[in-house]
């Protein structure tokens, strides 16, 4: 692991800290860090926080090509508002060819694993190779999926990258209050072709 921490100890310490304090602590650990975003429902919360904390951080967006127009509008608005350093990664294979070859298979259909690899996992793996981060800031939260319930503020990816989720224990209500207080938009119409249902995992966070 690139950054070797006692996760149990530090998760207990950080649980008493605010998201901003967690980020301040984490930014001191390494200069090699990324933030991931899908420009989903509450993406403005994490991006606004980094606009205030470290607007030069590399923001990774794996655009599957299946986003709704509302998400592209939301992404364009936030990128212009915050002037963050966004790196967009798209599948090497076109959406038209992917649909010709596989359609858009659900999780219980043949081809879903290959579909996930093409539209989400390969672009993200490419992003990790290019940026080679020690730290990965995410916006996963408890109660989102069964898998995410097993995580905490700090966890490690399969490749040993330290994943930091500053808002892990925040509820939807907490995030709604943050958006209202900071006059920020919410993307109500986000669609992920990998998950389909909101309580399923998208694939990236299984890495």
Secondary structure, 3 states (H helix, E strand, C coil): CCCCCCHHHHHHHHCCCCHHHHHHHHHCCCCCEEEEECCCCCHHHHHHHHHHHCCCCEEEEEECCCCCHHHHHHHHHHHHHHCCEEEEEECCCCHHHHHHHHCCCCCCCCCHHHHHHHHHHHHHHHHHHHHCCCEEECCCCCCCCHHHHCCCCEEECCCCCEEECCCCCCCHHHHHHHHHHCCCCCCCCCCCCCCCCCCCCCCHHHC
